[in-house]
Amino acid sequence: MVAEESGPGAQNSPYQLRRKTLLPKRTACPTKSSMEGASTSATENFGHRAKRARVSGKSQDLSAPAEQYLQEKLPDEVVLKIFSYLLEQDLCRAACVCKRFSELANDPILWKRLYMEVFEYTRPMMHPEPGKFYQINPEEYEHPNPWKESFQQLYKGAHVKPGFAEHFYSNPARYKGRENMLYYDTIEDALGGVQEAHFDGLIFVHSGIYTDEWIYIESPITMIGAAPGKVADKVIIENTRDSTFVFMEGSEDAYVGYMTIRFNPDDKSAQHHNAHHCLEITVNCSPIIDHCIIRSTCTVGSAVCVSGQGACPTIKHCNISDCENVGLYITDHAQGIYEDNEISNNALAGIWVKNHGNPIIRRNHIHHGRDVGVFTFDHGMGYFESCNIHRNRIAGFEVKAYANPTVVRCEIHHGQTGGIYVHEKGRGQFIENKIYANNFAGVWITSNSDPTIRGNAIFNGNQGGVYIFGDGRGLIEGNDIYGNALAGIQIRTNSCPIVRHNKIHDGQHGGIYVHEKGQGVIEENEVYSNTLAGVWVTTGSTPVLRRNRIHSGKQVGVYFYDNGHGVLEDNDIYNHMYSGVQIRTGSNPKIRRNKIWGGQNGGILVYNSGLGFIEDNEIFDNAMAGVWIKTDSNPTLRRNKIHDGRDGGICIFNGGRGLLEENDIFRNAQAGVLISTNSHPVLRKNRIFDGFAAGIEITNHATATLEGNQIFNNRFGGLFLASGVNVTMKDNKIMNNQDAIEKAVSRGQCLYKISSYTSYPMHDFYRCHTCNTTDRNAICVNCIKKCHQGHDVEFIRHDRFFCDCGAGTLSNPCTLAGEPTHDTDTLYDSAPPIESNTLQHN
């Protein structure tokens, strides 16, 4: 054979005509190595022929050239043509004759023809181990002849092929060597053969429609569809009266695969069909259902029912769709593994899990259901991982009545209502899921439910992100909630969740909305870049907000209104377009130990009868006043540090009141405390110092009670009272102020020299009728003496102003000031804050 391999024919294709070089004449029987791979029977036959040749020399002379011709000279195409008439066992025997025959007898085309004649598959069906079948593309398979390999794996089995059994058994010579193959006309007959132990339990169901057979499986049989093309489409098993397949105790390792299983009753709504299904898997059995198409036209019950202790199937790569009832129903302590299934367009839920059912469900595609996608209820459990759940008519995932599933790394999206709905004391763990683009809230929690929502991305919802109402609870932790059309988290009607470590940002509405007596502990979240308020608290709600970062919002940071209460402590609230905190209309929160800075409209605004206890906060670097109190509001401010504001420290006007006690107010650009327009606060034991304007200014018919305050080292002076203002004062210390206004007046300077148009020093101001000044103009005393000497002038009052003469806004230039600034008219009060218009968007 070595000489044969090295001859000129070794380079030719096996399909080319060729002649083989003659080998030396054999004088003895072939060695064991030359017969390696041959069957026992083939070895015995070959040895017998050799012995006969030695007995008769004439026989040896005749047989040797014929043998050599067949083995060495006969063209490959002729040999292949001869081999094409052989069945599989004869072909294996021919392969044992010589190396050339071995190569030709293993030709994939020969084996493909044999394979498709027996099994019908147009691609090899590999069966490497019990319970495992898969088709492969021959050109991509590493084995040189996958058709033969699959033939060997599937060889010993029974075939259900209606009409073929009679032909098979009537032609034993035609099918000699296939005694291990059994043929039946019905599945019931094949299952009977299993009971009689004719074979090892492998049943091939060939192309066709099998109707109303009684298929009760009580043994570890393997039943697989056998057909060309898409196998499951060609092998259809249906029942119109009873469950199509019933797996009972004893079928622990059964396998059913690659077929369509239908339940199609004539009376589709009959109540007795509640107990009838396409697949019914009962106690103590664990079959494998693989690559099946499952359909039910019955309007009651379910397509697949798994029930009972010990029911633990593996259902994988199946299509459970277009059913007029529930797709997959797991109940009564059943378990099982359900992987890579397509579950869609079912009239009721795609999956029901009930009564301590506890399946493992991975990588399923659950979509376009006419009801909910997955429904767990009545103590149902389960582990759901990496499923794609979308476009269901109701919620993607519903949890009810003590159900407690675990849902991990799923995508739940484009639901026609919400994403996840937990109600009526439902629980569950929802971890690292993507929940997005649902028509309603991404997650709903209500009616005493208490789920855990951790590490999810909840985004781009057409309404809110997480909605907790009706006594809902839950742990909402570590989620990324963004881009939703309504609030990122909404808490209402006595609900009390724990909300922590979340990012709530870039919403088209607010960040967190607590209303209608909502509660909850909201801590260590980052709430930022939302269109409306970062946090709203309203209508009797009392949440605790602790250690959050609330920043960079396009309106208010935290907004208490309409009797919103609660605790706001240890938070960082900064860089909002409006105030950091607003309190209005009867709201009475406790605000303590927060840092509130960078607001474009002030730090804290209390207005329209707002209240609140504002204690131990640091309020700084706001573009307007650190604290505003206005319109009949009456908060309590204690021990706050209000400093380095770009406007005043505290502004109280329009009937504002309040108790200001033991605060440090320092380094603000305008007055440390400005009290105006009929306001009447109480200031007690505050320190007001190092301001760049006045310490305290009181104007516009306001009054105040000042007790035990220390006012020192302010640039303009300590305390300024406008004309007509009366205050109650006791034990105040006003000392060591720089008194820049009095010094400028005494030096004959225009007051605009020290104020520019950014400050409003309080002193006597006048008008000049000669220069036609209006009610909005004011002129300082030194300009009256110098620039308007001899004019018709009028003393107006002692109050806050800047000098229009020095500002260059009058017709004649000021002789005391420098270059004119052409500023607008004088304003007597600091610019008013912008009140939130959040309510317009509720």
KEFI-530376 format. One record per residue (C-alpha): residue in one letter; x, y, z. Coordinates in steps of 0.02 Angstrom, whole numbers, padded with zeros to 5 digits, always signed. Layout:
AXYZ ...
This chain:
M+00000+00000+00000 V+00150+00115+00023 A+00193+00095-00159 E+00013+00132-00205 E+00014+00296-00107 S+00174+00355-00189 G+00121+00311-00368 P+00062+00437-00496 G-00121+00404-00454 A-00098+00469-00276 Q-00116+00647-00335 N-00277+00618-00434 S-00453+00657-00373 P-00544+00501-00311 Y-00677+00537-00443 Q-00556+00532-00591 L-00534+00373-00696 R-00368+00298-00655 R-00267+00136-00658 K-00175+00077-00503 T+00006+00014-00506 L+00019-00174-00479 L+00084-00225-00309 P+00200-00373-00278 K+00104-00539-00277 R+00040-00583-00103 T+00106-00747-00036 A+00026-00746+00137 C-00130-00688+00227 P-00144-00497+00260 T-00067-00438+00421 K-00173-00375+00564 S-00117-00196+00531 S-00178-00201+00352 M-00351-00250+00414 E-00362-00119+00548 G-00537-00046+00557 A-00626-00195+00476 S-00770-00282+00561 T-00750-00457+00635 S-00860-00537+00503 A-00764-00456+00362 T-00599-00519+00434 E-00664-00696+00446 N-00728-00696+00266 F-00565-00627+00197 G-00463-00758+00291 H-00574-00899+00225 R-00547-00844+00045 A-00358-00844+00068 K-00359-01023+00133 R-00456-01083-00019 A-00328-01001-00135 R-00186-01101-00057 V-00276-01268-00079 S-00297-01247-00267 G-00159-01170-00369 K-00277-01146-00515 S-00397-01052-00407 Q-00256-00940-00350 D-00207-00903-00528 L-00384-00850-00573 S-00429-00753-00417 A-00273-00650-00389 P-00286-00546-00550 A-00473-00517-00521 E-00442-00463-00343 Q-00303-00347-00397 Y-00411-00275-00535 L-00555-00237-00417 Q-00442-00164-00284 E-00316-00074-00391 K-00370-00045-00572 L-00557-00024-00575 P-00593+00163-00598 D-00654+00257-00444 E-00816+00309-00527 V-00859+00128-00563 V-00821+00077-00385 L-00926+00220-00319 K-01069+00169-00432 I-01060-00008-00364 F-01051+00055-00185 S-01205+00163-00213 Y-01309+00003-00218 L-01249-00053-00047 L-01334-00020+00118 E-01239+00045+00266 Q-01176-00118+00341 D-01111-00183+00174 L-01030-00017+00142 C-00940-00030+00310 R-00882-00206+00264 A-00817-00147+00095 A-00717-00012+00186 C-00621-00150+00275 V-00553-00228+00114 C-00413-00106+00079 K-00363+00073+00100 R-00432+00123-00070 F-00601+00045-00034 S-00599+00125+00138 E-00578+00297+00061 L-00711+00269-00072 A-00835+00185+00047 N-00825+00337+00160 D-00872+00456+00021 P-00993+00588+00097 I-01107+00583-00055 L-01138+00396-00032 W-01178+00420+00151 K-01287+00573+00121 R-01397+00471+00002 L-01413+00329+00127 Y-01440+00451+00270 M-01580+00548+00186 E-01664+00386+00131 V-01676+00330+00313 F-01692+00492+00413 E-01747+00623+00285 Y-01640+00761+00362 T-01561+00880+00236 R-01429+00925+00364 P-01346+00798+00479 M-01430+00782+00649 M-01294+00755+00777 H-01331+00656+00934 P-01169+00655+01036 E-01250+00610+01203 P-01421+00567+01276 G-01543+00711+01269 K-01438+00814+01149 F-01479+00838+00964 Y-01426+00975+00844 Q-01410+00998+00657 I-01249+01056+00577 N-01191+01124+00410 P-01082+00985+00336 E-00959+01106+00256 E-00926+01188+00425 Y-00906+01027+00524 E-00734+00967+00576 H-00771+00783+00544 P-00739+00732+00361 N-00901+00634+00347 P-01037+00703+00464 W-01171+00603+00371 K-01091+00439+00422 E-01056+00500+00597 S-01237+00551+00622 F-01296+00386+00544 Q-01196+00290+00675 Q-01267+00397+00816 L-01448+00376+00760 Y-01439+00198+00691 K-01532+00097+00819 G-01708+00168+00826 A-01890+00147+00779 H-01970+00247+00640 V-02150+00306+00633 K-02181+00322+00447 P-02362+00291+00399 G-02381+00171+00251 F-02197+00121+00248 A-02198-00017+00378 E-02288-00142+00264 H-02167-00107+00121 F-02017-00125+00237 Y-02067-00290+00311 S-02126-00358+00142 N-01952-00335+00066 P-01827-00410+00189 A-01697-00440+00053 R-01702-00257+00000 Y-01672-00199+00177 K-01556-00338+00235 G-01446-00275+00377 R-01575-00155+00445 E-01645-00275+00572 N-01607-00146+00708 M-01729-00025+00625 L-01913-00044+00666 Y-02054+00040+00571 Y-02228+00083+00635 D-02379+00171+00564 T-02428+00261+00726 I-02341+00340+00874 E-02446+00235+00992 D-02379+00075+00911 A-02201+00139+00926 L-02227+00179+01110 G-02293+00002+01132 G-02132-00062+01057 V-02039+00032+01192 Q-02136-00061+01324 E-02089-00227+01241 A-01904-00176+01241 H-01879-00204+01055 F-01752-00061+01052 D-01671+00068+01166 G-01806+00201+01157 L-01761+00309+01007 I-01914+00351+00899 F-01909+00448+00737 V-02075+00526+00687 H-02069+00560+00501 S-02157+00694+00398 G-02345+00699+00417 I-02491+00752+00526 Y-02532+00635+00670 T-02703+00668+00746 D-02786+00612+00908 E-02657+00484+00959 W-02650+00437+01142 I-02473+00492+01189 Y-02440+00459+01372 I-02254+00444+01407 E-02204+00343+01560 S-02027+00290+01512 P-01866+00378+01462 I-01899+00370+01275 T-01825+00489+01146 M-01945+00549+01012 I-01883+00664+00875 G-01955+00728+00713 A-01872+00670+00552 A-01904+00771+00395 P-01814+00873+00262 G-01793+01061+00278 K-01861+01141+00436 V-01902+00982+00528 A-02028+01047+00654 D-02138+01119+00515 K-02155+00948+00431 V-02194+00838+00582 I-02359+00889+00662 I-02440+00801+00808 E-02609+00867+00864 N-02754+00819+00973 T-02933+00881+00969 R-02997+00796+01128 D-02861+00774+01256 S-02687+00837+01298 T-02572+00804+01151 F-02424+00745+01255 V-02434+00691+01437 F-02272+00654+01532 M-02298+00550+01686 E-02191+00478+01824 G-02059+00367+01745 S-02018+00487+01603 E-01874+00567+01698 D-01753+00571+01552 A-01873+00572+01406 Y-01838+00683+01256 V-01959+00756+01128 G-01891+00869+00993 Y-01905+00944+00819 M-02093+00934+00793 T-02251+01039+00799 I-02366+00997+00945 R-02544+01064+00934 F-02700+01058+01041 N-02846+01104+00928 P-03014+01058+01007 D-03178+01076+00914 D-03258+01167+01063 K-03120+01290+01101 S-03202+01368+01256 A-03263+01211+01347 Q-03218+01220+01531 H-03155+01040+01539 H-03014+01093+01424 N-02938+01186+01572 A-02852+01019+01606 H-02798+00992+01425 H-02638+01058+01349 C-02516+01035+01208 L-02390+00975+01335 E-02434+00916+01510 I-02288+00877+01625 T-02336+00804+01793 V-02252+00753+01956 N-02079+00675+01966 C-02031+00685+01784 S-01900+00788+01696 P-01912+00770+01507 I-01819+00876+01380 I-01928+00969+01253 D-01818+01039+01116 H-01845+01135+00954 C-02033+01111+00956 I-02170+01223+00889 I-02312+01227+01015 R-02485+01293+00971 S-02654+01290+01058 T-02817+01358+00991 C-02910+01324+01154 T-02967+01482+01244 V-02949+01408+01419 G-02801+01328+01507 S-02626+01341+01436 A-02521+01273+01294 V-02389+01199+01411 C-02430+01151+01591 V-02294+01098+01713 S-02365+01053+01883 G-02325+00956+02039 Q-02181+00917+02153 G-02033+00849+02056 A-02095+00911+01887 C-01932+00978+01818 P-01923+00980+01628 T-01797+01063+01515 I-01887+01159+01378 K-01769+01242+01255 H-01768+01317+01081 C-01957+01300+01070 N-02084+01418+00992 I-02238+01439+01102 S-02336+01567+01004 D-02506+01615+00933 C-02597+01520+01070 E-02771+01573+01124 N-02729+01549+01308 V-02575+01553+01420 G-02413+01501+01336 L-02315+01419+01477 Y-02393+01381+01649 I-02283+01322+01795 T-02372+01286+01959 D-02386+01181+02117 H-02201+01174+02165 A-02146+01129+01988 Q-01974+01185+01931 G-01877+01159+01770 I-01758+01247+01652 Y-01830+01348+01509 E-01701+01419+01389 D-01693+01507+01221 N-01879+01494+01184 E-01985+01608+01076 I-02147+01651+01166 S-02258+01774+01074 N-02432+01831+01025 N-02522+01728+01156 A-02697+01783+01208 L-02655+01776+01393 A-02487+01786+01479 G-02334+01719+01391 I-02281+01636+01555 W-02379+01605+01716 V-02289+01552+01875 K-02401+01511+02023 N-02412+01420+02190 H-02228+01399+02232 G-02178+01359+02054 N-01992+01398+02044 P-01922+01382+01867 I-01758+01441+01793 I-01798+01542+01636 R-01653+01603+01531 R-01632+01693+01365 N-01814+01681+01314 H-01891+01803+01191 I-02063+01850+01260 H-02151+01977+01152 H-02306+02044+01067 G-02419+01958+01192 R-02601+02006+01196 D-02591+02014+01386 V-02445+02023+01508 G-02275+01952+01460 V-02235+01858+01622 F-02359+01842+01766 T-02301+01775+01935 F-02436+01765+02070 D-02499+01667+02221 H-02325+01631+02292 G-02249+01599+02121 M-02060+01617+02113 G-01930+01584+01979 Y-01762+01645+01916 F-01772+01745+01754 E-01608+01788+01668 S-01563+01876+01505 C-01739+01871+01434 N-01799+01996+01305 I-01977+02048+01354 H-02059+02179+01245 R-02213+02246+01158 N-02338+02156+01267 R-02510+02234+01284 I-02504+02246+01473 A-02348+02248+01582 G-02193+02157+01526 F-02178+02075+01698 E-02316+02067+01830 V-02294+02010+02011 K-02443+01986+02125 A-02503+01906+02287 Y-02341+01857+02377 A-02252+01805+02219 N-02063+01824+02236 P-01967+01803+02071 T-01787+01850+02036 V-01763+01942+01872 V-01583+01972+01817 R-01508+02055+01662 C-01670+02054+01563 E-01727+02185+01439 I-01906+02241+01473 H-01959+02371+01347 H-02089+02446+01231 G-02233+02382+01338 Q-02401+02453+01288 T-02429+02492+01472 G-02288+02476+01599 G-02127+02378+01612 I-02138+02293+01783 Y-02298+02293+01888 V-02285+02234+02070 H-02449+02239+02168 E-02555+02159+02304 K-02409+02113+02419 G-02296+02059+02277 R-02109+02048+02306 G-01964+02002+02194 Q-01787+02051+02153 F-01757+02147+01992 I-01570+02161+01965 E-01466+02236+01822 N-01608+02242+01697 K-01636+02367+01557 I-01811+02439+01571 Y-01850+02566+01436 A-01972+02644+01313 N-02128+02581+01401 N-02289+02679+01377 F-02321+02693+01565 A-02197+02688+01709 G-02046+02576+01693 V-02083+02501+01866 W-02250+02510+01961 I-02257+02462+02145 T-02422+02469+02239 S-02538+02392+02371 N-02414+02341+02507 S-02289+02266+02386 D-02106+02264+02434 P-01988+02220+02290 T-01802+02252+02274 I-01755+02355+02120 R-01564+02358+02108 G-01438+02405+01977 N-01561+02428+01834 A-01559+02554+01692 I-01734+02630+01683 F-01741+02754+01542 N-01834+02840+01401 G-02006+02793+01466 N-02158+02882+01394 Q-02209+02918+01574 G-02108+02899+01733 G-01965+02787+01785 V-02021+02708+01951 Y-02198+02739+02017 I-02238+02688+02196 F-02416+02717+02256 G-02557+02645+02362 D-02452+02593+02514 G-02311+02527+02407 R-02140+02496+02482 G-01981+02425+02407 L-01794+02450+02401 I-01746+02557+02250 E-01555+02549+02248 G-01413+02583+02130 N-01518+02613+01975 D-01482+02729+01829 I-01646+02819+01795 Y-01645+02945+01653 G-01731+03021+01504 N-01908+02982+01561 A-02054+03094+01511 L-02119+03111+01690 A-02033+03101+01860 G-01889+02979+01876 I-01964+02915+02041 Q-02141+02955+02099 I-02200+02913+02276 R-02381+02943+02328 T-02529+02888+02437 N-02442+02828+02595 S-02305+02734+02503 C-02141+02719+02597 P-01996+02648+02493 I-01810+02656+02526 V-01728+02749+02382 R-01539+02754+02386 H-01381+02759+02280 N-01478+02795+02120 K-01434+02913+01979 I-01590+03009+01926 H-01549+03127+01785 D-01589+03209+01620 G-01776+03182+01641 Q-01899+03280+01537 H-01992+03316+01700 G-01934+03313+01881 G-01816+03194+01971 I-01912+03130+02124 Y-02095+03176+02154 V-02170+03139+02326 H-02354+03185+02343 E-02522+03138+02420 K-02448+03087+02588 G-02301+02996+02512 Q-02159+02949+02628 G-01996+02856+02607 V-01812+02865+02648 I-01718+02945+02503 E-01532+02942+02532 E-01365+02952+02443 N-01440+02975+02271 E-01373+03088+02134 V-01514+03190+02058 Y-01460+03306+01918 S-01497+03391+01752 N-01685+03367+01760 T-01801+03487+01669 L-01909+03528+01821 A-01872+03515+02007 G-01743+03389+02065 V-01859+03337+02209 W-02041+03388+02237 V-02128+03363+02404 T-02312+03409+02414 T-02488+03375+02482 G-02452+03308+02655 S-02298+03206+02608 T-02160+03175+02736 P-02007+03094+02657 V-01833+03093+02731 L-01701+03153+02607 R-01527+03121+02671 R-01351+03134+02598 N-01409+03159+02419 R-01322+03261+02285 I-01453+03365+02198 H-01376+03476+02067 S-01372+03556+01895 G-01561+03562+01875 K-01651+03674+01754 Q-01769+03736+01891 V-01772+03712+02080 G-01666+03588+02175 V-01793+03535+02309 Y-01970+03605+02305 F-02092+03594+02452 Y-02267+03658+02414 D-02450+03635+02463 N-02413+03565+02637 G-02262+03467+02588 H-02161+03419+02741 G-02021+03297+02781 V-01838+03305+02825 L-01699+03370+02712 E-01531+03339+02793 D-01348+03320+02749 N-01377+03347+02563 D-01272+03440+02435 I-01389+03552+02334 Y-01303+03656+02202 N-01297+03739+02032 H-01483+03755+01993 M-01558+03881+01874 Y-01684+03930+02009 S-01664+03918+02198 G-01582+03772+02282 V-01736+03748+02395 Q-01910+03825+02384 I-02044+03814+02520 R-02222+03878+02495 T-02407+03864+02537 G-02406+03789+02711 S-02258+03675+02687 N-02158+03647+02845 P-02002+03541+02815 K-01851+03517+02927 I-01698+03574+02829 R-01535+03543+02919 R-01350+03518+02889 N-01361+03541+02701 K-01240+03629+02587 I-01336+03740+02467 W-01234+03835+02340 G-01219+03894+02161 G-01404+03933+02137 Q-01440+04059+02000 N-01592+04120+02096 G-01536+04108+02276 G-01510+03973+02405 I-01678+03950+02494 L-01841+04038+02446 V-01985+04034+02571 Y-02144+04116+02505 N-02335+04113+02500 S-02356+04065+02684 G-02213+03941+02686 L-02141+03881+02851 G-01997+03766+02893 F-01856+03738+03016 I-01694+03784+02929 E-01550+03737+03042 D-01361+03710+03034 N-01350+03731+02846 E-01209+03808+02746 I-01279+03922+02612 F-01152+04008+02500 D-01102+04069+02327 N-01279+04093+02265 A-01310+04223+02129 M-01450+04304+02230 A-01492+04304+02416 G-01441+04155+02521 V-01616+04150+02598 W-01774+04238+02537 I-01925+04254+02651 K-02079+04337+02576 T-02270+04345+02563 D-02324+04300+02740 S-02199+04160+02763 N-02135+04121+02937 P-01987+04001+02943 T-01863+03972+03082 L-01678+03990+03038 R-01552+03933+03168 R-01364+03911+03168 N-01344+03926+02981 K-01190+03994+02896 I-01242+04107+02753 H-01091+04176+02666 D-01003+04230+02508 G-01164+04262+02416 R-01160+04363+02256 D-01308+04463+02324 G-01374+04482+02501 G-01369+04359+02644 I-01554+04355+02696 C-01691+04457+02611 I-01861+04473+02696 F-02000+04571+02610 N-02184+04577+02560 G-02247+04535+02734 G-02117+04404+02772 R-02083+04357+02951 G-01977+04222+03030 L-01862+04189+03176 L-01677+04210+03134 E-01572+04146+03277 E-01387+04114+03303 N-01342+04122+03119 D-01174+04177+03050 I-01201+04292+02901 F-01041+04352+02821 R-00945+04402+02664 N-01101+04434+02560 A-01098+04560+02417 Q-01255+04652+02475 A-01335+04679+02645 G-01313+04540+02769 V-01500+04555+02810 L-01621+04661+02708 I-01796+04685+02781 S-01924+04773+02671 T-02108+04803+02628 N-02209+04772+02785 S-02106+04627+02846 H-02077+04593+03031 P-01948+04460+03074 V-01862+04425+03240 L-01671+04424+03236 R-01591+04354+03390 K-01408+04317+03432 N-01348+04321+03251 R-01175+04374+03196 I-01175+04481+03039 F-01001+04529+02985 D-00873+04556+02848 G-01006+04605+02723 F-00965+04706+02569 A-01115+04819+02599 A-01221+04850+02754 G-01246+04734+02901 I-01436+04756+02919 E-01549+04868+02815 I-01733+04897+02855 T-01842+04992+02733 N-02016+05016+02655 H-02121+05016+02813 A-02046+04857+02879 T-02013+04829+03064 A-01909+04705+03159 T-01859+04643+03330 L-01671+04642+03352 E-01602+04560+03509 G-01425+04514+03556 N-01354+04523+03379 Q-01173+04562+03340 I-01147+04670+03185 F-00966+04709+03142 N-00839+04743+03007 N-00965+04776+02869 R-00907+04894+02733 F-01052+05017+02724 G-01094+05009+02909 G-01186+04907+03038 L-01372+04951+03047 F-01469+05062+02926 L-01650+05114+02953 A-01748+05201+02816 S-01865+05347+02849 G-02018+05296+02947 V-01949+05132+03009 N-01968+05086+03192 V-01882+04933+03266 T-01873+04851+03435 M-01693+04832+03489 K-01611+04753+03640 D-01433+04706+03684 N-01364+04719+03507 K-01179+04754+03479 I-01142+04860+03326 M-00955+04886+03319 N-00800+04907+03213 N-00890+04930+03047 Q-00799+05018+02907 D-00936+05151+02885 A-00888+05184+02704 I-01050+05282+02671 E-01025+05409+02809 K-00842+05427+02765 A-00885+05460+02582 V-01015+05590+02631 S-00895+05675+02751 R-00762+05682+02614 G-00884+05758+02491 Q-00883+05607+02372 C-01027+05551+02265 L-01098+05390+02340 Y-01095+05309+02169 K-00907+05309+02191 I-00920+05175+02324 S-01076+05082+02264 S-01070+05082+02073 Y-01237+05016+02009 T-01219+04849+02100 S-01251+04910+02278 Y-01381+05018+02361 P-01308+05121+02504 M-01435+05194+02625 H-01426+05380+02651 D-01524+05540+02616 F-01574+05554+02435 Y-01648+05696+02334 R-01726+05741+02168 C-01688+05890+02057 H-01838+05972+01974 T-01722+06080+01871 C-01650+05923+01791 N-01823+05846+01770 T-01784+05690+01873 T-01923+05561+01888 D-01989+05458+02032 R-01863+05326+01985 N-01712+05439+02003 A-01612+05479+02159 I-01467+05599+02193 C-01347+05589+02340 V-01321+05734+02459 N-01147+05781+02395 C-01207+05788+02213 I-01350+05900+02270 K-01223+06016+02350 K-01098+06014+02209 C-01175+05961+02043 H-01350+06033+02072 Q-01301+06188+02168 G-01432+06321+02143 H-01558+06201+02066 D-01735+06169+02125 V-01706+06012+02231 E-01814+05911+02349 F-01766+05796+02494 I-01860+05630+02472 R-01811+05517+02615 H-01673+05417+02698 D-01670+05250+02604 R-01575+05131+02490 F-01522+05196+02320 F-01379+05226+02204 C-01344+05400+02138 D-01408+05430+01961 C-01302+05585+01949 G-01143+05487+01977 A-01208+05349+01863 G-01220+05474+01720 T-01403+05443+01683 L-01455+05626+01705 S-01440+05764+01575 N-01293+05850+01660 P-01133+05758+01699 C-01079+05727+01878 T-00931+05831+01931 L-00889+05715+02079 A-00889+05543+01996 G-00780+05469+01860 E-00836+05409+01688 P-01025+05379+01671 T-01087+05199+01663 H-01256+05233+01577 D-01345+05114+01693 T-01532+05088+01706 D-01646+05168+01834 T-01613+05146+02018 L-01691+04995+02104 Y-01730+05012+02287 D-01733+04826+02328 S-01629+04678+02276 A-01697+04593+02121 P-01843+04478+02167 P-01819+04289+02152 I-01899+04184+02016 E-02035+04076+02088 S-02047+03900+02022 N-02175+03870+01887 T-02166+03683+01917 L-02350+03679+01959 Q-02392+03726+01782 H-02321+03560+01727 N-02408+03445+01850 
